[in-house]
Amino acid sequence: MEVTASLVKELRERSGAGMMECKKALVESGGDLEAAAEWLRKSGIAKAVKKAARVAAEGTLVLKQAGPRAVLVEVNSETDFVAKDENFRKFAGAVGDTVLKHRPVDVEKLMSLPLEGGAGETVEAARTALVAKLGENISVRRFAELATQGGRIGAYLHGARIGVLVDVDGGDEALARDLAMHIAASRPVCVSENQVPADLVAKEREIYLAQAADSGKPPNIIEKMVEGKLRKFMSEVSLVGQPFVRDPDTTVGKLLARSGASVRSFLRMEVGEGIEKKAGDFAAEVMAQVRKA
């Protein structure tokens, strides 16, 4: 893969490392951005590599709730302009109602269902008509449901781009909403440390070992250093170990204990996460069209 200036720039923004270090990392990694970011961390050069997937696509999140059930639905558009269009938002809301009512097993099944509030057309037919009307590709990307058994659902939408559902046992509505807001801001991976995925822990261990390899310290000391870093990492990515956003002097775990509550599970969605969007030079595209005219 070619190491382009745009790749170097992106890695520099993600890592905080210098331009030459970023270029070297990309060369060493064959132009693979994720591998280069990991190479920088192992080399101790990167200041901070953002773990969150890039948010590239536009669109909106819809949150619908009925009693002990709630759903989040992501509907994508090509531009933010269309994402704010009234017709687009109406369609997205109707898709959310459809998911909540019919509980489809996947997106393919959802697209074949009649759109709630429509004229009998399927979700796919309504989508196709909207594409023709707005002139952009529109897609229903994904949805997820959270249902509680005897607890309460905390729900939060940050604008229309980040959505959270959290299943809380105990506490009150205010606590459930505060927890949802915290999850939106702090992006925990799981509820507790023992739920951190083993492959994620193994990857972090490998990085910490590589960082400590040239320290000159004995292997037993290095192992203790690595274990200490891993404990800190697992605390940072688990909900109960994170400092509570409204009161950083206490952890979410302590907040829950004081309230006699616990979190069973949660869902967090962000518009476009994980979708790569091709970066284009709009001015160059316009000039190319002008030259052809």
VOPAGU-2260 file (C-alpha; in pm, 1 decimal, decimal comma):
REM VOPAGU-2260
SITE   aa  ch    i         X         Y         Z
SITE  MET   A    0       0,0       0,0       0,0
SITE  GLU   A    1     131,6     346,7     -89,6
SITE  VAL   A    2     225,5     574,7     198,6
SITE  THR   A    3      48,0     897,6     105,2
SITE  ALA   A    4      66,7    1240,1     266,2
SITE  SER   A    5    -296,5    1206,7     374,9
SITE  LEU   A    6    -216,4     879,9     555,9
SITE  VAL   A    7      77,0    1043,9     734,4
SITE  LYS   A    8    -143,7    1338,0     833,3
SITE  GLU   A    9    -417,0    1109,9     965,8
SITE  LEU   A   10    -172,2     901,9    1170,9
SITE  ARG   A   11     -14,5    1217,6    1308,6
SITE  GLU   A   12    -354,4    1349,4    1421,0
SITE  ARG   A   13    -443,1    1016,5    1582,3
SITE  SER   A   14    -112,4     956,2    1758,5
SITE  GLY   A   15      38,2    1297,1    1834,9
SITE  ALA   A   16     371,3    1169,4    1697,3
SITE  GLY   A   17     596,3    1366,4    1461,1
SITE  MET   A   18     563,9    1357,9    1084,7
SITE  MET   A   19     882,1    1158,7    1021,4
SITE  GLU   A   20     796,8     904,1    1291,4
SITE  CYS   A   21     451,0     860,9    1139,3
SITE  LYS   A   22     597,6     812,2     792,5
SITE  LYS   A   23     843,9     554,1     924,9
SITE  ALA   A   24     565,8     371,3    1107,7
SITE  LEU   A   25     356,0     354,7     791,1
SITE  VAL   A   26     652,4     230,0     586,2
SITE  GLU   A   27     725,4     -37,5     849,5
SITE  SER   A   28     356,8    -136,8     846,1
SITE  GLY   A   29     312,2    -143,8     471,2
SITE  GLY   A   30      73,8     151,9     478,7
SITE  ASP   A   31    -166,7     -14,1     724,3
SITE  LEU   A   32    -297,1     269,9     945,3
SITE  GLU   A   33    -398,2      53,3    1243,6
SITE  ALA   A   34     -73,6    -145,0    1237,3
SITE  ALA   A   35     124,7     179,6    1215,3
SITE  ALA   A   36     -57,6     322,0    1516,3
SITE  GLU   A   37      24,3       5,6    1711,3
SITE  TRP   A   38     389,1      24,8    1595,3
SITE  LEU   A   39     413,2     377,9    1731,7
SITE  ARG   A   40     271,1     271,5    2066,9
SITE  LYS   A   41     510,4     -22,6    2091,7
SITE  SER   A   42     799,0     210,7    2010,6
SITE  GLY   A   43     688,4     449,8    2284,1
SITE  ILE   A   44     652,4     734,3    2032,8
SITE  ALA   A   45     277,7     784,8    2023,0
SITE  LYS   A   46     136,0    1022,9    2280,3
SITE  ALA   A   47    -216,8     890,8    2256,2
SITE  VAL   A   48    -372,0     665,3    1997,3
SITE  LYS   A   49    -745,6     702,4    1977,8
SITE  LYS   A   50    -904,4     360,2    2011,9
SITE  ALA   A   51   -1243,8     470,5    1885,0
SITE  ALA   A   52   -1327,8     377,9    1530,3
SITE  ARG   A   53   -1341,8     667,4    1289,1
SITE  VAL   A   54   -1680,3     830,3    1255,5
SITE  ALA   A   55   -1710,5     905,9     885,5
SITE  ALA   A   56   -2066,7     860,0     760,6
SITE  GLU   A   57   -2345,1    1109,6     816,9
SITE  GLY   A   58   -2697,2    1031,7     931,2
SITE  THR   A   59   -2898,4    1007,5    1249,4
SITE  LEU   A   60   -2978,3     783,2    1542,6
SITE  VAL   A   61   -3337,8     721,4    1646,5
SITE  LEU   A   62   -3436,3     615,4    1997,1
SITE  LYS   A   63   -3777,3     459,9    2059,1
SITE  GLN   A   64   -3902,5     322,6    2389,3
SITE  ALA   A   65   -4212,0     139,7    2511,4
SITE  GLY   A   66   -4222,3      21,0    2872,0
SITE  PRO   A   67   -3937,8    -220,3    2948,1
SITE  ARG   A   68   -3808,5    -216,6    2587,7
SITE  ALA   A   69   -3609,8      39,3    2390,6
SITE  VAL   A   70   -3439,7      40,4    2051,0
SITE  LEU   A   71   -3167,9     238,9    1878,5
SITE  VAL   A   72   -3169,4     261,4    1498,6
SITE  GLU   A   73   -2900,7     412,4    1273,8
SITE  VAL   A   74   -3002,5     553,8     936,3
SITE  ASN   A   75   -2724,3     693,3     717,9
SITE  SER   A   76   -2703,0     960,0     451,1
SITE  GLU   A   77   -2412,7    1090,9     246,2
SITE  THR   A   78   -2415,2    1445,6     384,7
SITE  ASP   A   79   -2503,2    1625,9     704,1
SITE  PHE   A   80   -2732,0    1850,4     498,8
SITE  VAL   A   81   -2960,4    1557,4     411,2
SITE  ALA   A   82   -2930,6    1416,7     764,9
SITE  LYS   A   83   -3105,7    1733,5     885,7
SITE  ASP   A   84   -3376,1    1720,8     618,7
SITE  GLU   A   85   -3731,0    1689,0     755,0
SITE  ASN   A   86   -3819,7    1408,4     511,3
SITE  PHE   A   87   -3509,5    1211,6     610,3
SITE  ARG   A   88   -3580,2    1252,0     981,1
SITE  LYS   A   89   -3943,6    1152,5     936,7
SITE  PHE   A   90   -3836,6     836,9     754,2
SITE  ALA   A   91   -3579,5     753,7    1022,8
SITE  GLY   A   92   -3839,4     799,1    1296,9
SITE  ALA   A   93   -4083,3     571,5    1115,4
SITE  VAL   A   94   -3811,5     306,2    1081,0
SITE  GLY   A   95   -3757,6     328,4    1457,0
SITE  ASP   A   96   -4129,8     276,4    1516,0
SITE  THR   A   97   -4121,8     -23,8    1282,5
SITE  VAL   A   98   -3833,6    -184,1    1470,9
SITE  LEU   A   99   -3999,9    -125,0    1807,9
SITE  LYS   A  100   -4332,3    -273,0    1697,2
SITE  HIS   A  101   -4224,2    -569,9    1485,0
SITE  ARG   A  102   -3887,2    -663,9    1644,1
SITE  PRO   A  103   -3724,9    -789,7    1320,4
SITE  VAL   A  104   -3432,5   -1027,7    1351,5
SITE  ASP   A  105   -3205,5    -831,7    1119,4
SITE  VAL   A  106   -3191,8    -538,7     875,3
SITE  GLU   A  107   -3284,2    -756,7     578,5
SITE  LYS   A  108   -3608,7    -859,6     748,4
SITE  LEU   A  109   -3673,2    -501,0     857,6
SITE  MET   A  110   -3653,1    -372,6     500,6
SITE  SER   A  111   -3931,6    -609,4     393,9
SITE  LEU   A  112   -4172,6    -493,9     665,1
SITE  PRO   A  113   -4443,3    -230,0     610,9
SITE  LEU   A  114   -4320,3     111,5     725,3
SITE  GLU   A  115   -4507,9     233,8    1032,7
SITE  GLY   A  116   -4716,6     541,4     950,8
SITE  GLY   A  117   -4667,8     487,7     578,8
SITE  ALA   A  118   -4914,8     413,2     302,8
SITE  GLY   A  119   -4856,8      38,8     313,6
SITE  GLU   A  120   -4519,8      45,1     136,8
SITE  THR   A  121   -4227,4    -152,7     273,5
SITE  VAL   A  122   -3933,1      14,0     446,5
SITE  GLU   A  123   -3723,1     -61,5     137,0
SITE  ALA   A  124   -3977,2      95,3     -99,0
SITE  ALA   A  125   -3996,6     405,6     118,9
SITE  ARG   A  126   -3617,0     424,5     128,2
SITE  THR   A  127   -3591,2     397,8    -249,1
SITE  ALA   A  128   -3847,9     674,3    -295,1
SITE  LEU   A  129   -3659,3     896,3     -50,7
SITE  VAL   A  130   -3333,0     840,2    -237,3
SITE  ALA   A  131   -3502,3     957,3    -556,7
SITE  LYS   A  132   -3645,9    1261,0    -379,5
SITE  LEU   A  133   -3334,1    1376,9    -192,9
SITE  GLY   A  134   -3072,5    1271,8    -447,7
SITE  GLU   A  135   -2847,7    1089,4    -202,1
SITE  ASN   A  136   -2790,2     730,0    -107,7
SITE  ILE   A  137   -2971,7     649,3     217,0
SITE  SER   A  138   -2932,3     328,9     410,9
SITE  VAL   A  139   -3072,8     169,4     722,9
SITE  ARG   A  140   -2747,4      44,8     867,2
SITE  ARG   A  141   -2830,4    -127,2    1196,5
SITE  PHE   A  142   -3051,4    -143,5    1501,3
SITE  ALA   A  143   -3033,9    -287,1    1851,8
SITE  GLU   A  144   -3282,3    -353,6    2129,2
SITE  LEU   A  145   -3241,7    -357,5    2504,8
SITE  ALA   A  146   -3514,5    -508,0    2722,9
SITE  THR   A  147   -3509,9    -521,1    3101,4
SITE  GLN   A  148   -3649,8    -785,5    3333,0
SITE  GLY   A  149   -3767,1    -601,6    3642,6
SITE  GLY   A  150   -3519,1    -314,1    3613,9
SITE  ARG   A  151   -3538,1      17,0    3432,6
SITE  ILE   A  152   -3399,5     140,2    3102,1
SITE  GLY   A  153   -3189,6     455,0    3106,7
SITE  ALA   A  154   -3192,8     618,0    2762,4
SITE  TYR   A  155   -2998,3     913,4    2625,2
SITE  LEU   A  156   -2944,5    1074,9    2284,8
SITE  HIS   A  157   -2663,1    1324,9    2243,6
SITE  GLY   A  158   -2795,0    1531,0    1955,8
SITE  ALA   A  159   -2875,7    1267,7    1698,0
SITE  ARG   A  160   -2527,0    1119,0    1674,2
SITE  ILE   A  161   -2468,3     924,2    1997,8
SITE  GLY   A  162   -2727,0     701,9    2161,3
SITE  VAL   A  163   -2713,6     491,8    2478,0
SITE  LEU   A  164   -2944,0     240,4    2643,5
SITE  VAL   A  165   -2857,6     100,5    2985,9
SITE  ASP   A  166   -3036,4    -166,0    3191,7
SITE  VAL   A  167   -3021,8     -67,5    3558,6
SITE  ASP   A  168   -3132,4    -279,0    3853,5
SITE  GLY   A  169   -3228,7     -51,0    4143,4
SITE  GLY   A  170   -3186,6     324,4    4175,5
SITE  ASP   A  171   -3420,4     575,3    4016,1
SITE  GLU   A  172   -3484,2     731,9    3676,8
SITE  ALA   A  173   -3237,1    1013,7    3739,2
SITE  LEU   A  174   -2958,3     764,2    3812,0
SITE  ALA   A  175   -3042,7     560,0    3501,0
SITE  ARG   A  176   -3028,1     870,8    3280,0
SITE  ASP   A  177   -2704,1     989,9    3442,6
SITE  LEU   A  178   -2548,1     650,3    3371,2
SITE  ALA   A  179   -2660,7     667,4    3009,5
SITE  MET   A  180   -2506,8    1014,5    2975,9
SITE  HIS   A  181   -2184,0     890,1    3133,5
SITE  ILE   A  182   -2162,1     600,0    2887,8
SITE  ALA   A  183   -2219,6     839,1    2596,8
SITE  ALA   A  184   -1926,9    1053,7    2711,3
SITE  SER   A  185   -1681,2     793,6    2843,5
SITE  ARG   A  186   -1724,5     504,2    2598,4
SITE  PRO   A  187   -1674,0     205,7    2832,7
SITE  VAL   A  188   -1615,9    -130,7    2665,0
SITE  CYS   A  189   -1803,9    -336,7    2922,7
SITE  VAL   A  190   -1966,8    -316,1    3265,7
SITE  SER   A  191   -1692,6    -467,9    3482,5
SITE  GLU   A  192   -1323,4    -560,0    3454,5
SITE  ASN   A  193   -1390,5    -933,5    3428,9
SITE  GLN   A  194   -1584,8    -866,7    3107,4
SITE  VAL   A  195   -1297,4    -699,7    2920,0
SITE  PRO   A  196   -1241,2    -914,0    2606,0
SITE  ALA   A  197    -939,5   -1143,3    2636,8
SITE  ASP   A  198    -806,7   -1046,8    2293,0
SITE  LEU   A  199    -809,1    -678,4    2392,8
SITE  VAL   A  200    -617,3    -754,8    2712,0
SITE  ALA   A  201    -366,2    -967,0    2518,8
SITE  LYS   A  202    -309,3    -688,9    2267,8
SITE  GLU   A  203    -248,7    -431,0    2541,7
SITE  ARG   A  204     -11,0    -670,1    2719,3
SITE  GLU   A  205     189,0    -710,8    2398,6
SITE  ILE   A  206     212,8    -334,4    2358,6
SITE  TYR   A  207     321,5    -276,3    2720,7
SITE  LEU   A  208     585,0    -551,3    2695,7
SITE  ALA   A  209     723,6    -394,9    2378,6
SITE  GLN   A  210     735,0     -53,1    2544,9
SITE  ALA   A  211     926,0    -193,7    2843,7
SITE  ALA   A  212    1164,2    -412,2    2641,8
SITE  ASP   A  213    1440,6    -148,8    2628,5
SITE  SER   A  214    1404,3     -32,8    2988,9
SITE  GLY   A  215    1693,8    -248,5    3108,4
SITE  LYS   A  216    1491,5    -369,3    3405,2
SITE  PRO   A  217    1486,5    -736,9    3511,6
SITE  PRO   A  218    1206,8    -954,0    3363,2
SITE  ASN   A  219    1027,1    -988,2    3698,4
SITE  ILE   A  220    1013,6    -608,7    3738,5
SITE  ILE   A  221     893,7    -565,1    3380,2
SITE  GLU   A  222     618,0    -818,3    3442,9
SITE  LYS   A  223     503,0    -625,6    3750,7
SITE  MET   A  224     505,9    -300,2    3552,3
SITE  VAL   A  225     300,1    -458,2    3276,2
SITE  GLU   A  226      49,0    -605,5    3521,3
SITE  GLY   A  227       8,3    -265,8    3684,7
SITE  LYS   A  228     -59,3    -100,6    3348,6
SITE  LEU   A  229    -306,3    -372,9    3256,5
SITE  ARG   A  230    -500,8    -324,9    3579,9
SITE  LYS   A  231    -519,8      48,2    3509,9
SITE  PHE   A  232    -628,9     -13,6    3150,4
SITE  MET   A  233    -902,5    -259,1    3251,3
SITE  SER   A  234   -1032,6     -13,6    3507,9
SITE  GLU   A  235   -1040,2     265,4    3247,9
SITE  VAL   A  236   -1240,8      67,7    2992,5
SITE  SER   A  237   -1491,1     -85,8    3235,2
SITE  LEU   A  238   -1794,6     119,5    3336,0
SITE  VAL   A  239   -1773,6      59,0    3711,4
SITE  GLY   A  240   -1405,1     155,7    3720,8
SITE  GLN   A  241   -1441,5     490,0    3541,9
SITE  PRO   A  242   -1460,0     824,9    3723,8
SITE  PHE   A  243   -1822,6     941,0    3709,9
SITE  VAL   A  244   -1853,3    1232,5    3465,6
SITE  ARG   A  245   -2066,1    1441,5    3704,4
SITE  ASP   A  246   -1831,0    1378,3    3999,0
SITE  PRO   A  247   -1479,9    1266,7    3892,8
SITE  ASP   A  248   -1383,1    1213,1    4257,4
SITE  THR   A  249   -1599,4     900,2    4270,3
SITE  THR   A  250   -1618,9     600,2    4039,9
SITE  VAL   A  251   -1933,7     471,4    3876,0
SITE  GLY   A  252   -1896,5     157,5    4087,2
SITE  LYS   A  253   -1905,5     360,2    4410,2
SITE  LEU   A  254   -2200,4     563,2    4281,6
SITE  LEU   A  255   -2392,7     243,5    4214,3
SITE  ALA   A  256   -2304,9     100,4    4555,9
SITE  ARG   A  257   -2431,1     415,5    4731,1
SITE  SER   A  258   -2757,1     389,4    4537,4
SITE  GLY   A  259   -2800,2      16,7    4595,0
SITE  ALA   A  260   -2803,6     -31,6    4219,4
SITE  SER   A  261   -2618,8    -228,9    3951,9
SITE  VAL   A  262   -2585,8    -221,3    3574,1
SITE  ARG   A  263   -2680,1    -539,2    3393,1
SITE  SER   A  264   -2586,2    -430,4    3041,4
SITE  PHE   A  265   -2572,4    -134,2    2806,7
SITE  LEU   A  266   -2568,8     -41,5    2438,0
SITE  ARG   A  267   -2384,6     252,8    2285,6
SITE  MET   A  268   -2411,3     362,3    1922,1
SITE  GLU   A  269   -2245,0     644,2    1734,5
SITE  VAL   A  270   -2338,9     751,4    1384,4
SITE  GLY   A  271   -2093,4     621,6    1127,0
SITE  GLU   A  272   -1854,8     445,6    1366,1
SITE  GLY   A  273   -1644,0     194,3    1179,1
SITE  ILE   A  274   -1736,0     326,4     834,5
SITE  GLU   A  275   -1455,0     453,5     617,1
SITE  LYS   A  276   -1551,7     754,4     408,0
SITE  LYS   A  277   -1340,4     840,1     107,9
SITE  ALA   A  278   -1186,1    1181,8     146,1
SITE  GLY   A  279   -1213,0    1384,6    -167,1
SITE  ASP   A  280   -1086,4    1722,7    -282,4
SITE  PHE   A  281   -1413,5    1902,0    -359,2
SITE  ALA   A  282   -1243,6    2198,0    -528,5
SITE  ALA   A  283   -1046,1    1964,7    -754,2
SITE  GLU   A  284   -1361,6    1775,2    -844,3
SITE  VAL   A  285   -1535,6    2099,2    -942,3
SITE  MET   A  286   -1238,8    2210,2   -1154,5
SITE  ALA   A  287   -1232,5    1871,9   -1328,0
SITE  GLN   A  288   -1600,3    1910,1   -1417,2
SITE  VAL   A  289   -1539,6    2264,2   -1543,6
SITE  ARG   A  290   -1258,3    2146,2   -1769,7
SITE  LYS   A  291   -1481,5    1876,8   -1916,2
SITE  ALA   A  292   -1761,7    2125,1   -1990,5
